[in-house]
């Protein structure tokens, strides 16, 4: 920069609010701003002016932006205000998430709630939740109809609808970083759809799905553990009837982890029933949840 | 938090994520809360208030990023970053220091310009362009109706500037050029560009009636 930057520093207000200073010059000007109330006032005023120029450039954003933002803010901790610690704690409700860390705590792989075999083939073991290693091995060998993943971003997007924040943001972020690609694909899908519905026995379920991706993520909030001797079973329900999506394992404290469904087929709706502990080939009772997917 | 939202969730129709809850952050009298009030509530973790903030600012944020960056995929990335940042740093918004619009658009412009100037952006541009054209046809983006009014007002006021003022301001702000680059493009001395930007913006301020 030339010598005239020093005496002329006030005249940089215009270039500054246009972000037209190189980074070193920007830093120097900001240092000057800190000591120059007149400059600060002028910057404040001119910022309002350029903000109007900026707003005049508005365009309708792609619809998927909202889902993507919603997914990310649900796993983004908010900064406390720049004051005393007292206020900091009251201003961060994200920290007070009601859901005590459930399955996410265990990391994404352990999420696998529904790892029993492909249920479409009549002889599947309806009731067994495979051990972790077994589940991993099976995942490698074949693509099951469902797999349980801590798909944090998608989960977050769905949870965002419910406004529920999980207790451990960090865990979700960790899981998110591992699953970013898959999740982004789902969120990027032009036909990404989300919805939610109440579970008749209490709680809510939410879905994020895409026909073109042929995938859906289902999450639950406030779902209690099933009655003793019973289990929850998921169903893919379509014109061809109900196809088992597998069992939904729920910790004793409730709050099952998210599940990802591959191969939606002709299913229009995701259903949930209460079944005997080993599951059933077909629903034996009325669904306690009907969760429509996108078309 | 749980009680409030779970009650709300049950009544929410499927696909609600895409919808804009019209009165989500309305004040007690049913009057829509100001953007500043919404930001205050966002700082308290209020998701509904954030939905309203999104409804207000997603278009301006995306549009400005698009204007500066040109590349739709990068503009979308910047818009996403900015809107998440609004959520993250809402507690740092100080209404004494300006409007919510100035706060959000300042953040947007800064990020867009930083990206323009980063080398990585140049490296990625080609791949991203390929990706974006495959995914969405951005030629179909539409301007919102209110913005046509804003645009008309801005256009009128820009028309009231001298050519040099107008070019200096728009090349810097909409194209993301540094003022030495602007000086080069317009073949005028650096000092002239600085002062034209400043007095051009001052004249716009008076014409638009913003900023006191």
Interface residues (C-beta under 8 A of the other chain):
Chain A: X2 X4 X8 X11 X12 X13 X14 X15 X17 X18 X19 X20 X21 X22 X23 X44 X45 X46 X47 X48 X49 X50 X51 X52 X53 X54 X55 X56 X57 X58 X59 X60 X61 X62 X63 X65 X66 X67 X68 X69 X70 X72 X73 X76 X77 X78 X79 X80 X81 X82 X91 X92 X93 X94 X96 X97 X98 X157 X158 X160 X161 X162 X163 X164 X165 X188 X190 X193 X194 X195 X196 X197 X198 X203 X204 X206 X208 X221 X222 X291 X292 X294
Chain B: X1 X2 X4 X5 X6 X8 X9 X10 X12 X13 X14 X15 X16 X17 X18 X43 X44 X45 X47 X48 X50 X54 X58 X59 X60 X61 X62 X63 X64 X66 X67 X76 X79 X80 X83 X84 X87 X88 X89 X90 X91 X92 X97 X98 X99 X101 X102 X104 X105 X106 X108 X109 X110 X113 X117 X135 X136 X138 X141 X142 X143 X144 X147 X150 X151 X153 X154 X169 X172 X173 X174 X176 X177 X178 X179 X180 X182 X190 X191 X193 X194 X195 X196 X197 X198 X199 X200 X201 X202 X204 X205 X208 X210 X211 X212
